[in-house]
Amino acid sequence: MGTGYQSYIWAEKEGLNYGCFTFVRDRDPAEIARLYGADPQTAQTLTADERRTHPAYPDLVSWADLGEWTLLFEEERARGTDPVLLAGLTPGTEAVSVHTNVLAHYRFRYTVDGRTVTYFDALSPYARHGTEPDRFVAPMQRIGLDPDVQPDLDDCDDDPEYVEYALPMLLALAEHVTGIRLNPETLGTAPTAVTALPTVPQLAADGPE
């Protein structure tokens, strides 16, 4: 059994299965928000219910200044895993993105200086891409994301642990990289603004570019 992801079970209970968590290191939060297409001066502190009933939902982005890292959070959108946006966010620094969607993809992307270092889907962790695809094999094993086993997803009785807990496990892996333990209170007090840019095309978020 994996360890370390249990502290993120709340993400499943909060209904956060469709969206994107992106952590960016050493960048001004307001500057990052502008790159997402948001105007920081229009930001409001919104609860989860207020975000989901906002007239512009889901074209919103929330952010939180966590010291060395800034968290960007989107529901039902995936700008934060787009390689083009990440290339603009990470010159001289790094970013970690966890993206989930209605098609049951659970994607992890680690970007350094504009290039994808490690990229994989939690439901097929054996298929990894990037300049260092094996960068996080050891923490993946500790968490329970077995990087070598190819599960038979048609056999529900044989589902590995990470099929049920993919999102908590990816958030635990993000914590391994950033040292930041995310909690629901952070999302409930984050400034939120409308994004003016169109949704990033799905194809842009699908590959390891």
JOVEN-V684145 format. One record per residue. SS is DSSP state (2 for helix, 1 for strand, 0 for the rest). OMEGA is omega in whole degrees, -180 to 180 (* if undefined). Layout:
SS;OMEGA + SS;OMEGA
This chain:
0;179 + 0;179 + 0;173 + 0;-178 + 0;-175 + 2;-180 + 2;179 + 2;177 + 2;179 + 2;-178 + 2;175 + 2;-177 + 2;180 + 0;179 + 0;-177 + 0;-176 + 0;-178 + 0;-179 + 1;-174 + 1;172 + 1;179 + 1;178 + 1;180 + 1;-176 + 1;170 + 0;172 + 0;179 + 0;-178 + 2;-180 + 2;179 + 2;179 + 2;180 + 2;179 + 2;178 + 2;174 + 0;-178 + 0;-179 + 1;175 + 0;-177 + 2;-178 + 2;179 + 2;-174 + 0;175 + 1;173 + 1;-175 + 0;172 + 0;178 + 2;180 + 2;179 + 2;176 + 2;-173 + 2;176 + 0;179 + 0;-179 + 0;-178 + 0;-180 + 0;6 + 0;-179 + 0;-179 + 1;170 + 1;177 + 1;179 + 1;-179 + 1;176 + 1;-177 + 0;-180 + 0;-179 + 0;-178 + 1;171 + 1;175 + 1;170 + 1;-178 + 1;176 + 1;172 + 1;179 + 0;175 + 0;-173 + 0;177 + 2;-172 + 2;175 + 2;-180 + 0;-178 + 2;-180 + 2;178 + 2;-179 + 2;176 + 2;178 + 2;-178 + 2;-166 + 0;174 + 0;180 + 0;-179 + 0;-174 + 1;178 + 1;176 + 1;-178 + 1;174 + 1;-174 + 1;175 + 1;179 + 0;-173 + 0;178 + 0;178 + 0;170 + 0;178 + 1;-169 + 1;177 + 1;179 + 1;177 + 1;-174 + 1;176 + 1;176 + 0;174 + 0;-177 + 1;177 + 1;179 + 1;179 + 1;-180 + 1;176 + 1;173 + 1;-176 + 2;179 + 2;173 + 2;-174 + 0;176 + 0;-180 + 0;-176 + 1;-176 + 1;178 + 0;-178 + 0;175 + 0;-174 + 0;-178 + 0;-175 + 0;-172 + 0;-178 + 2;-178 + 2;177 + 2;175 + 2;-180 + 2;-180 + 2;-178 + 2;-179 + 0;176 + 0;-175 + 0;-174 + 0;-175 + 0;-174 + 0;173 + 0;-175 + 0;171 + 0;-175 + 0;176 + 0;180 + 0;-175 + 2;-180 + 2;-177 + 2;-178 + 0;174 + 0;-176 + 2;-173 + 2;175 + 2;-180 + 2;-172 + 0;-176 + 2;-178 + 2;177 + 2;-180 + 2;179 + 2;176 + 2;176 + 2;177 + 2;175 + 2;177 + 2;177 + 2;-178 + 2;-171 + 2;-173 + 0;-178 + 0;173 + 0;-178 + 0;177 + 0;-177 + 2;179 + 2;178 + 2;-179 + 2;-177 + 2;-179 + 0;-176 + 0;173 + 1;-176 + 1;179 + 1;178 + 1;176 + 1;-177 + 0;-178 + 0;175 + 0;178 + 0;177 + 0;180 + 0;-176 + 2;-178 + 2;-179 + 2;-178 + 2;-172 + 0;-174 + 0;-175 + 0;-169 + 0;*
